[in-house]
C-alpha cells in the first residue's frame, strides 16, 4: 500500500514539478529578454557605432534610413533586418537565449562578434546562456586564438583586370615557423565565372554586375597562387593587436564568410571591404573613398599613418628569386647559363655533369634551379622535368650551402605615391592661343610616376580628364577612360622571362582641331617589345590598332606604329621622347606624324612639375604642377 502511495506521488507530482520549473525558467528567461531589450533601448545600442559596423549598416543616399551592404537574408535574424537595425537588435537579443538548438545553427555560433557585443554591452551572465557546440568554428580556429594576424598585400598583376591595383588579404597566424603555410587566410573578391572575358569583367565590375564575398583558404594555396603561379611579391604587415582585438576580428571574419556584397571595381572592392573589417577593431578611419574611388593602397597608407603594424617584410616571388640569383653572376657565368639553357636535353645533361664543385659552378647551378622553378609555373612539360631532375641530382651531390641572391630593391605599398592627382598649369596652342590647363586623375599612375610600391614599367590610368580654358575657347581636350600599359621587360634575357609589351586604351577626344565639340570615342590596343637600357631607362616599339568614331562620322580605323624612349635623367627627373605615325586603313598614303616630349620633375611624392611639348597637325606646349592626395 505504501509503495502504491509513493508511486502515485511520483506519477502525479514529479511531472507537475518539472513542468512548473520549466515554466518558471521560461518566464525567467522571458523577463531576462524583456529587461535586456529595455536596457539596449536605454543605452541606444541601435545607434552604437560597433553595432552598425558589425552589420554593415550605412544610411542611404539622401535618406535617414539604413541599409546593410550584405545581400544575404541569412545574415539577419529579423525578416527585415537588412533595412531595420532596431528590430534586428531586438531579434538578436531574443535569439541569443534560444534553447531550441545548441549546434552550429545557433546565434551564438553563427554570429560570434554580434554575440560578444551584446553580452559585453548588456552585461549578460554567460551562465544564463545555452551551452552550444560550435564545431565548425572550432575546427576552423583549432579552438584557440591566433598568435598574431597579418595584413598582406599582393602586388599588381596585369594578366587579370581584377588585380591591376594589387590585392590585400588577412592571414590568421595560428601556426609558427615552417607551419606558416598551414595558417588560414581571409580573402575578399568578386564572384565570377572561371576565366572571364577581360572586357566583360571590366564592364560588369565597373557597373556592379557581380556579387562579391569573403572566403577562406590555407595560406599554402594563396602563397602558391601569388608567389609561384602569378610571380607576385607579397608584403606582410604584422598588425598590432591585443587578445580582445584578435578575438573580435576572428569572430567577425567568421560571420562574414559566405555572405554576398555588391561589387564595384572602383569603390566597393577588396581594399574597401578589408578596411571596413579593420575598422571593427580599430578606432581610426581606415576606409577611404576619393570621388567614387577606393584603391588597395589607401588601406596601407592608413595602416602606416596610424602605426597599426609592428613590422613588415617582403616575401619574394619566383621571378624575384630568379632575378636575385641572376644578379650574383658575372657576365661569363650568365653566358654559360644562357648557352646551357638552350641546349637539347642530351647535351644539357652532359654540360651539367661537367660542372665541378667550384664557387662559380655552384652559383650557375643554383641560378639554373631558380630559373627552372620559375619556368615550372608556365607549364611543367617532360623536357623541363628531365632538366630539373638532372640538375637536382648534380647539385645534391655537392655539399655546399645554397648561394644567397642579391637583394632586389623594391618599396612597400605604404610608401607609394597617392593615387589621385589634380593639376593646374599653363598651355600654349598655336590655334587657340594660350590659357589655363586643368587635369584631374582619380587613379592611378603613368609611365613617368615614381616606381614605388607599384608594378614597375607600367601605366594604369582611369578617368584621366584634361581641360583647357582660353579666351577663344574652352574644351575637354581628352578623357582617358582607361589606359593600361605593361612593358613586360625581361630582367635576365632568359627564355620565358619577360615577353611582349601590350597596351589597351579607351578615350574621348576632339575629332579634329576644327571641331573641338565633335567628340570621338577612341579604342586602341597594341603589342610591342621593350628593351632595357640598364639604369638609364628603356626603349619601346609598339604597333597599335586604333578605332575612332563619333556621332557625326563613320568609324575610322588606323594602324599606328610608334616608339618611345624613357630616360631616368636623375633621381628626380624622368623624360619620355616619342614618335607616332597614324596610317588610315582606307588609304595608307593618308597618315599623320605625332611626336613630342614629356619631362617630369618629382622632388616629392606629394607634388611634381611636368612639361609637355607635342607636334601633330598643330603645335602645343603645356607646363603644370600636380598635387597627389
JOGIGI-V106876 format. One record per residue. N is the residue number from 1. RES is the residue in one letter. BURIAL is I if it has 16 or more other C-alpha atoms within 10 Angstrom, else O. Layout:
N:RES:BURIAL ; N:RES:BURIAL
This chain:
1:X:O ; 2:X:O ; 3:X:O ; 4:X:O ; 5:X:O ; 6:X:O ; 7:X:O ; 8:X:O ; 9:X:O ; 10:X:O ; 11:X:O ; 12:X:O ; 13:X:O ; 14:X:O ; 15:X:O ; 16:X:O ; 17:X:O ; 18:X:O ; 19:X:O ; 20:X:O ; 21:X:O ; 22:X:O ; 23:X:O ; 24:X:O ; 25:X:O ; 26:X:O ; 27:X:O ; 28:X:O ; 29:X:I ; 30:X:O ; 31:X:O ; 32:X:I ; 33:X:I ; 34:X:O ; 35:X:O ; 36:X:I ; 37:X:I ; 38:X:O ; 39:X:O ; 40:X:I ; 41:X:O ; 42:X:O ; 43:X:O ; 44:X:O ; 45:X:I ; 46:X:I ; 47:X:O ; 48:X:O ; 49:X:O ; 50:X:I ; 51:X:I ; 52:X:I ; 53:X:O ; 54:X:I ; 55:X:I ; 56:X:I ; 57:X:I ; 58:X:O ; 59:X:O ; 60:X:O ; 61:X:O ; 62:X:O ; 63:X:O ; 64:X:O ; 65:X:O ; 66:X:I ; 67:X:I ; 68:X:I ; 69:X:I ; 70:X:I ; 71:X:I ; 72:X:O ; 73:X:O ; 74:X:O ; 75:X:I ; 76:X:I ; 77:X:I ; 78:X:I ; 79:X:O ; 80:X:O ; 81:X:I ; 82:X:I ; 83:X:I ; 84:X:I ; 85:X:I ; 86:X:I ; 87:X:I ; 88:X:I ; 89:X:I ; 90:X:I ; 91:X:I ; 92:X:I ; 93:X:I ; 94:X:I ; 95:X:I ; 96:X:I ; 97:X:I ; 98:X:I ; 99:X:O ; 100:X:O ; 101:X:O ; 102:X:I ; 103:X:I ; 104:X:O ; 105:X:O ; 106:X:I ; 107:X:I ; 108:X:I ; 109:X:I ; 110:X:I ; 111:X:I ; 112:X:I ; 113:X:I ; 114:X:I ; 115:X:I ; 116:X:I ; 117:X:I ; 118:X:I ; 119:X:I ; 120:X:O ; 121:X:O ; 122:X:I ; 123:X:O ; 124:X:O ; 125:X:O ; 126:X:O ; 127:X:O ; 128:X:O ; 129:X:O ; 130:X:I ; 131:X:O ; 132:X:I ; 133:X:I ; 134:X:I ; 135:X:O ; 136:X:O ; 137:X:I ; 138:X:O ; 139:X:O ; 140:X:O ; 141:X:I ; 142:X:O ; 143:X:O ; 144:X:O ; 145:X:I ; 146:X:I ; 147:X:O ; 148:X:I ; 149:X:I ; 150:X:I ; 151:X:I ; 152:X:I ; 153:X:I ; 154:X:I ; 155:X:I ; 156:X:I ; 157:X:I ; 158:X:I ; 159:X:O ; 160:X:O ; 161:X:I ; 162:X:I ; 163:X:O ; 164:X:I ; 165:X:I ; 166:X:I ; 167:X:I ; 168:X:I ; 169:X:I ; 170:X:I ; 171:X:I ; 172:X:I ; 173:X:I ; 174:X:I ; 175:X:O ; 176:X:O ; 177:X:O ; 178:X:O ; 179:X:O ; 180:X:I ; 181:X:I ; 182:X:I ; 183:X:I ; 184:X:I ; 185:X:I ; 186:X:I ; 187:X:I ; 188:X:I ; 189:X:I ; 190:X:I ; 191:X:O ; 192:X:O ; 193:X:O ; 194:X:O ; 195:X:O ; 196:X:O ; 197:X:O ; 198:X:O ; 199:X:O ; 200:X:O ; 201:X:I ; 202:X:I ; 203:X:O ; 204:X:O ; 205:X:I ; 206:X:O ; 207:X:O ; 208:X:I ; 209:X:I ; 210:X:I ; 211:X:I ; 212:X:I ; 213:X:I ; 214:X:I ; 215:X:I ; 216:X:I ; 217:X:O ; 218:X:I ; 219:X:I ; 220:X:O ; 221:X:O ; 222:X:I ; 223:X:I ; 224:X:I ; 225:X:O ; 226:X:I ; 227:X:I ; 228:X:I ; 229:X:I ; 230:X:I ; 231:X:I ; 232:X:I ; 233:X:I ; 234:X:I ; 235:X:I ; 236:X:I ; 237:X:I ; 238:X:I ; 239:X:I ; 240:X:O ; 241:X:I ; 242:X:O ; 243:X:O ; 244:X:O ; 245:X:O ; 246:X:I ; 247:X:I ; 248:X:I ; 249:X:I ; 250:X:I ; 251:X:I ; 252:X:I ; 253:X:I ; 254:X:I ; 255:X:I ; 256:X:I ; 257:X:O ; 258:X:O ; 259:X:I ; 260:X:I ; 261:X:I ; 262:X:I ; 263:X:I ; 264:X:I ; 265:X:I ; 266:X:I ; 267:X:I ; 268:X:I ; 269:X:I ; 270:X:I ; 271:X:I ; 272:X:I ; 273:X:I ; 274:X:I ; 275:X:I ; 276:X:I ; 277:X:I ; 278:X:I ; 279:X:I ; 280:X:I ; 281:X:I ; 282:X:O ; 283:X:O ; 284:X:O ; 285:X:O ; 286:X:I ; 287:X:I ; 288:X:I ; 289:X:O ; 290:X:O ; 291:X:O ; 292:X:O ; 293:X:I ; 294:X:I ; 295:X:I ; 296:X:I ; 297:X:I ; 298:X:I ; 299:X:I ; 300:X:I ; 301:X:I ; 302:X:I ; 303:X:I ; 304:X:O ; 305:X:O ; 306:X:O ; 307:X:O ; 308:X:I ; 309:X:I ; 310:X:O ; 311:X:O ; 312:X:O ; 313:X:O ; 314:X:I ; 315:X:I ; 316:X:I ; 317:X:I ; 318:X:I ; 319:X:I ; 320:X:I ; 321:X:I ; 322:X:I ; 323:X:I ; 324:X:I ; 325:X:I ; 326:X:I ; 327:X:I ; 328:X:I ; 329:X:I ; 330:X:O ; 331:X:O ; 332:X:O ; 333:X:I ; 334:X:I ; 335:X:O ; 336:X:O ; 337:X:I ; 338:X:I ; 339:X:O ; 340:X:I ; 341:X:I ; 342:X:O ; 343:X:O ; 344:X:O ; 345:X:I ; 346:X:O ; 347:X:O ; 348:X:I ; 349:X:I ; 350:X:O ; 351:X:O ; 352:X:I ; 353:X:O ; 354:X:O ; 355:X:O ; 356:X:O ; 357:X:O ; 358:X:O ; 359:X:O ; 360:X:I ; 361:X:I ; 362:X:I ; 363:X:I ; 364:X:I ; 365:X:I ; 366:X:I ; 367:X:I ; 368:X:I ; 369:X:I ; 370:X:I ; 371:X:I ; 372:X:I ; 373:X:I ; 374:X:I ; 375:X:I ; 376:X:I ; 377:X:I ; 378:X:O ; 379:X:O ; 380:X:O ; 381:X:O ; 382:X:O ; 383:X:O ; 384:X:O ; 385:X:O ; 386:X:O ; 387:X:I ; 388:X:I ; 389:X:O ; 390:X:I ; 391:X:I ; 392:X:O ; 393:X:O ; 394:X:I ; 395:X:I ; 396:X:O ; 397:X:O ; 398:X:O ; 399:X:O ; 400:X:O ; 401:X:O ; 402:X:O ; 403:X:O ; 404:X:O ; 405:X:I ; 406:X:O ; 407:X:O ; 408:X:O ; 409:X:O ; 410:X:O ; 411:X:O ; 412:X:I ; 413:X:I ; 414:X:I ; 415:X:O ; 416:X:I ; 417:X:I ; 418:X:I ; 419:X:I ; 420:X:I ; 421:X:I ; 422:X:I ; 423:X:I ; 424:X:I ; 425:X:I ; 426:X:I ; 427:X:I ; 428:X:I ; 429:X:O ; 430:X:O ; 431:X:O ; 432:X:I ; 433:X:O ; 434:X:I ; 435:X:I ; 436:X:I ; 437:X:I ; 438:X:I ; 439:X:I ; 440:X:I ; 441:X:I ; 442:X:I ; 443:X:I ; 444:X:I ; 445:X:I ; 446:X:I ; 447:X:I ; 448:X:I ; 449:X:I ; 450:X:I ; 451:X:I ; 452:X:I ; 453:X:I ; 454:X:I ; 455:X:I ; 456:X:I ; 457:X:I ; 458:X:I ; 459:X:I ; 460:X:I ; 461:X:I ; 462:X:I ; 463:X:I ; 464:X:I ; 465:X:I ; 466:X:I ; 467:X:I ; 468:X:I ; 469:X:I ; 470:X:I ; 471:X:O ; 472:X:O ; 473:X:O ; 474:X:O ; 475:X:O ; 476:X:I ; 477:X:I ; 478:X:I ; 479:X:I ; 480:X:I ; 481:X:I ; 482:X:I ; 483:X:I ; 484:X:I ; 485:X:I ; 486:X:I ; 487:X:I ; 488:X:I ; 489:X:I ; 490:X:I ; 491:X:I ; 492:X:I ; 493:X:O ; 494:X:O ; 495:X:O ; 496:X:O ; 497:X:I ; 498:X:I ; 499:X:O ; 500:X:O ; 501:X:I ; 502:X:I ; 503:X:I ; 504:X:I ; 505:X:I ; 506:X:I ; 507:X:I ; 508:X:I ; 509:X:I ; 510:X:I ; 511:X:I ; 512:X:O ; 513:X:O ; 514:X:O ; 515:X:O ; 516:X:I ; 517:X:O ; 518:X:I ; 519:X:I ; 520:X:I ; 521:X:I ; 522:X:I ; 523:X:I ; 524:X:I ; 525:X:I ; 526:X:I ; 527:X:I ; 528:X:I ; 529:X:I ; 530:X:I ; 531:X:I ; 532:X:O ; 533:X:O ; 534:X:O ; 535:X:O ; 536:X:O ; 537:X:I ; 538:X:I ; 539:X:I ; 540:X:I ; 541:X:I ; 542:X:I ; 543:X:I ; 544:X:I ; 545:X:I ; 546:X:I ; 547:X:I ; 548:X:I ; 549:X:I ; 550:X:I ; 551:X:O ; 552:X:O ; 553:X:O ; 554:X:O ; 555:X:O ; 556:X:O ; 557:X:I ; 558:X:I ; 559:X:I ; 560:X:I ; 561:X:I ; 562:X:I ; 563:X:I ; 564:X:I ; 565:X:I ; 566:X:I ; 567:X:I ; 568:X:O ; 569:X:O ; 570:X:O ; 571:X:O ; 572:X:O ; 573:X:I ; 574:X:I ; 575:X:I ; 576:X:I ; 577:X:I ; 578:X:I ; 579:X:I ; 580:X:I ; 581:X:I ; 582:X:I ; 583:X:I ; 584:X:I ; 585:X:I ; 586:X:O ; 587:X:O ; 588:X:O ; 589:X:O ; 590:X:O ; 591:X:O ; 592:X:O ; 593:X:O ; 594:X:I ; 595:X:I ; 596:X:I ; 597:X:I ; 598:X:I ; 599:X:I ; 600:X:I ; 601:X:I ; 602:X:I ; 603:X:O ; 604:X:O ; 605:X:I ; 606:X:O ; 607:X:I ; 608:X:I ; 609:X:I ; 610:X:I ; 611:X:I ; 612:X:I ; 613:X:I ; 614:X:I ; 615:X:O ; 616:X:O ; 617:X:O ; 618:X:O ; 619:X:O ; 620:X:I ; 621:X:I ; 622:X:I ; 623:X:I ; 624:X:I ; 625:X:I ; 626:X:I ; 627:X:I ; 628:X:I ; 629:X:O
